[in-house]
């Protein structure tokens, strides 16, 4: 319903082959509900993939270093490295407010 006939669907983000802790039963098995009949009938296309992080790392690091960009808005927590197990547990359980965590040795 959201893509016109012969349009394309681009899947961005992170998709896990299995996500046992998901509240969605299909996602627990690495599946999702999808109306393949309408997809085929409308002649649509779908593309997936991962961002080429290595291609952007150096450039982004320099922008951050020179205060041209501030990625801190996405960071929800800065914790000492020793709290990594707790941080992973909260993130894995999808606790509210846990988006990106920076773990710092010696904090």
Phi and psi in degrees as a GROMACS rama.xvg file:
@    title "Ramachandran Plot"
@    xaxis  label "Phi"
@    yaxis  label "Psi"
@TYPE xy
-98.4468  -7.50803  UNK-2
-120.653  130.861  UNK-3
-68.0366  164.034  UNK-4
-57.8469  138.818  UNK-5
64.6464  11.4823  UNK-6
-80.0495  175.324  UNK-7
-118.241  146.7  UNK-8
-112.204  122.544  UNK-9
-106.964  122.267  UNK-10
-96.4052  116.502  UNK-11
-117.038  163.593  UNK-12
103.265  -154.331  UNK-13
-116.648  130.941  UNK-14
-124.728  130.176  UNK-15
-100.828  139.607  UNK-16
-56.7841  -35.6254  UNK-17
-145.234  143.362  UNK-18
-135.125  79.5641  UNK-19
-58.0273  -24.6885  UNK-20
-92.9034  3.50347  UNK-21
-68.5626  143.625  UNK-22
-71.7599  -14.5284  UNK-23
-90.6713  123.707  UNK-24
-61.1634  -38.5362  UNK-25
-66.8246  -44.0605  UNK-26
-62.3803  -29.9927  UNK-27
-59.6962  -29.9644  UNK-28
-100.658  6.22607  UNK-29
76.861  28.9228  UNK-30
-123.536  166.356  UNK-31
-148.414  151.934  UNK-32
-71.7266  133.692  UNK-33
-151.097  128.825  UNK-34
-85.6867  83.8414  UNK-35
-65.6456  -31.8574  UNK-36
-60.0365  -48.9931  UNK-37
-66.3871  -38.7781  UNK-38
-57.2994  -49.0091  UNK-39
-67.6239  -46.2905  UNK-40
-59.3588  -36.8821  UNK-41
-84.8439  -4.81094  UNK-42
65.8713  39.3312  UNK-43
-87.2724  167.114  UNK-44
-126.76  154.32  UNK-45
-133.815  138.712  UNK-46
-130.986  141.266  UNK-47
-131.341  172.686  UNK-48
155.259  172.744  UNK-49
-106.968  150.571  UNK-50
-66.8898  143.906  UNK-51
-82.0336  78.4331  UNK-52
-58.1442  -40.142  UNK-53
-60.5756  -30.2655  UNK-54
-70.027  -22.7686  UNK-55
-109.371  -15.7057  UNK-56
-51.7586  -52.8622  UNK-57
-62.4141  -46.1882  UNK-58
-63.9479  -44.9108  UNK-59
-65.9595  -39.2946  UNK-60
-59.5249  -41.9655  UNK-61
-66.4463  -40.1241  UNK-62
-62.5141  -41.4852  UNK-63
-66.2698  -45.6506  UNK-64
-58.0254  -37.2173  UNK-65
-94.6279  17.4158  UNK-66
55.2692  32.5955  UNK-67
-85.1686  -29.002  UNK-68
-134.675  152.081  UNK-69
-127.788  98.1614  UNK-70
-77.455  1.06275  UNK-71
-62.6952  -21.1855  UNK-72
-62.2588  -22.1708  UNK-73
-91.6175  -14.5724  UNK-74
-80.7018  124.456  UNK-75
-96.3004  -27.3107  UNK-76
-146.09  144.111  UNK-77
-123.436  117.277  UNK-78
-130.372  157.248  UNK-79
-67.3471  151.539  UNK-80
-54.3962  -32.6  UNK-81
-62.2851  -21.4708  UNK-82
-93.7551  13.3152  UNK-83
-56.6504  -45.4588  UNK-84
-59.0127  -41.8882  UNK-85
-63.8985  -42.5586  UNK-86
-63.012  -46.4779  UNK-87
-62.3823  -39.6779  UNK-88
-61.8619  -46.8452  UNK-89
-63.5391  -41.5573  UNK-90
-65.7293  -44.9492  UNK-91
-62.8151  -34.9542  UNK-92
-84.7957  1.87571  UNK-93
58.0295  40.8427  UNK-94
-65.6493  142.36  UNK-95
-56.2858  135.203  UNK-96
88.5598  -1.58995  UNK-97
-99.5507  100.972  UNK-98
-110.1  -70.7759  UNK-99
-125.466  137.288  UNK-100
-121.84  132.41  UNK-101
-102.569  123.782  UNK-102
-102.683  125.617  UNK-103
-119.665  119.237  UNK-104
-64.3531  136.771  UNK-105
74.8365  15.7363  UNK-106
